[in-house]
Amino acid sequence: ANTLYVVGNHDANTMRLVKLDLATGKEEVVAEDKEYDIGGAMIDEKRRVPLAVSVTRARTEWKVLDDSVRADFEALAKVRRGDFAVSSQTTDQSKWVVAYTADNGPVAYYLYDRPTKKAELLFVNNSKLEKVQLAETEPVSYKAKDGLTVHGYLTKPLGVEAKNLPTVLLVHGGPWARDSWGFNPLAQFLANRGYAVLQVNFRGSTGYGKAFL
C-alpha cells in the first residue's frame, strides 16, 4: 500500500519506470534505457507488481522484470512475425489476448494459454489485407551533419530494383509524436505505385529522450 510505480523522466534523460516508497520518499529505478523511453508496463493485477516493460527502439521490444512470465514472453516471440503486446488477461492470468502488429499485414489477435504455452489465432482486424502482397518496412538510421543519429523507416516497392527510385518523404505530425514500425496505409499506397517511402523521426520526435527532443 505504500509503494507507487511511476513512469517518468524526472532527473533523467529518458522515461523510466521508478518504484517510489511513499513512507520514506525513496526512489528505486526498476527499468530504464539510456537512449529510448520506457513505453508501456504490464502489471500483475493481483500482486500489483510490474511484469515487463516495453521500449520502442527501431521495433517494440519487451524487457521482462518478473521471472514468472519469462517463458511466456519467449514463447510469444516465436508465434509469428511482428511486434506483440498483451491486450488483456483473465483474472487467474491463465489466458492472455495478444495482439501482433506487422508492417505488411493486419493486426492479428491470439488467445494464448499460459499452462500449455500455445497460441490460437482469433481474428485479424482487416482480413482484406491478407489477400494482397504488401511491402515490408525496414528501420534505417543516419548521422546528421552535427553527429546526431536520426532514426526512421524505409518502405520500398515490391518487384523493382531499389535503385534511383522516386521517393516520398512522409513527415509525421507533432512534432510531439513519432513514427513506429508497423502497417502504414499511406506508405503502402505509395509503395504500390512505385515510390520508395522514407519516414524520419526528426528532432523533436518523442521516444528518444529529452536531449533528442
N, C-alpha and C positions, 0 to 999 in steps of 0.2 A: 504493500500500500504506500510505501514511502519512496518508491522508485518510479522515475519518469524517463521514458526513452524519447529522445528528441533528434530530428534530422535538421541540422542547421550548419551554417558556415561562420558562426561567431568564432573569433580567434583562429581562423583557418582560411586557406585559400579556396577549398572546395567544400561542398556539402558533405557532412559525415554523420554517422549515427553515434550519438552520445548517450551514456547512461548517467542520469542525474539522481543523486541521493537527496531527497527533499529535506531530510532531517539535518544533514551536515552541509549541503550545498556543494559537495564534492562531485566533480565530473570525471567520467571514465570513457575514453574513446573505445567504442565497440568495433566500428568498421570505418575505414576511410581509404580513399585513393588520392594520391597527391596531385594527380592531373585531371581527374574526372570526378563529377559529382556523384554521390550515392543517390540512387533513384528510389525505387520502391523498397519497402521492407515487408517480408512475410512474417506474420506473427502467430504464435501458438496461442489460440484464444483461451485455452484452459489454464496453462501455466503462465500466460502473459509474458512470454519472452520472445525475442526475435529469433527466427529460424534461419533466415537468409536475407541478404540484401542484393539489389541489382545495381549494376554500373553499366551505363551505356557508353562504351568506348566506340570503336567502329561498329560493333554489334552489341546487343544487350547480353551481358554476362551476369551470372549469379555467383555470389560468394556465400558458401554455407557456413553458418555460425554455430549450428547445433548438430551434433553427430546423429541425432535421431532421424534426420531427413537426408543425410549424405547419400545413402544408397538410392533413395528415391530420385534425387536430382541427377545422379549418374545414369539411372535408367531412363529418365525423361529425355536426357540429351541424345539418346540413341533412337528415339521413336521415329523421328522424321527430320528432314532438313528444315531449318528455320530457328527462330528465337522464341522461347516459350516463357509463359508466365502462368502461375496458378490463379485461376479466376475465382474459385470458391472451394469450400471444403465441407464435408459432413461434420456433424457435431462430434462424432467419435474419431474424426480425421482418418477414417479408413479409406475414404474415396475423395479424390480431387477432380475438379474440372480444370483442364489445362488447355490454354489457347496457344497455338503455334502461328507465328507471323512469318510470312515468306515474302521475298521480293518479286517472285514470278507466279504468284497464285493467290488464292483467297486465304483468309484466316481459317484454320482447322481446329475444331474443338474435340477433345478427347476426354473420356471418362477413365481415370487412372485408379486402379485398385492397388493400394499400398501393400497388403499382405502378399499378393502374388507378383507385384511389380509389372503388371500387364496394363496396357493402354488400349482402349477400344474407341475407334472413331465414332463420334456422334453426328457431326454435320460440319459443313463449311458455310461461311457467311455469304458466298456468292458462287453457286455451282457453275454458272456460265463461264467463269474464269478457268475452270478445269478443262474446258473443251478447246482452249486456244493456246498457242505457243507464245509465251511471253519472254522478254529479255531479262537476264539476270543483272543485278546491280552490285557493283564492286566498290568497296571502300578505297579511297585514294587520299593521299596527303602530299603536300609540297611545302617547301620553305619560302616564306615571304622574303622580300629584299632585306628586311631587318633581322632575319633569322628565325622568326616565329613560325612554328609548324602549324599549318592550316589544314583542317580535315574536311573531307567531303565524300561524294558518291558519284560514280560514273555508270551510266546505263548506255550500252552500245546496241545498235540494231542487229538483229539476227540475220545470218545468211550473207553478210557482206564483209569484206576485209575492213578491219578497224584502222583505216589509214586515210588521212585527208578528208575526213567526214565533215559535212556541215554540222555545227554544234550549237546547241541552245544552252545558255547559262540560265538555269532555273533558280531564281532567288527566293528564298523563303521570307516570310513576313517577320514582323517584330520591330527591332532586332531581338526582342526578348523571347526568343524561340530557337529551335534548331531542327535541322533535318535529321532523320534517322533511317536506318536500313529497313526496308520493307516495301510493300506494294504501293506504288505511286501512280495513280491513273494518268496524270498528265505526262509523266516521264515515259510510260508505256505507249501512250498515244503518239508521242513524238518519235520514239524509237521505232515504232511500227511503220512510220513514214520516212525512215532512213536517217534520222538525226541521232547523233550522239547527244546525251543529256548530262550536263555537269551540274551537280548541286553542291554548293560550297557553304560550310558553316563559318562564315566570315567573322571578323572581330565583332564582338557584341553579342554573338550567339551564346546561348546558355548551355550548361552541361560541362563546361571546361574550366570552371573556377573563376574567381574574381579577377585574377591577373589577365586572363584572356578576355573577359568581359570588359 
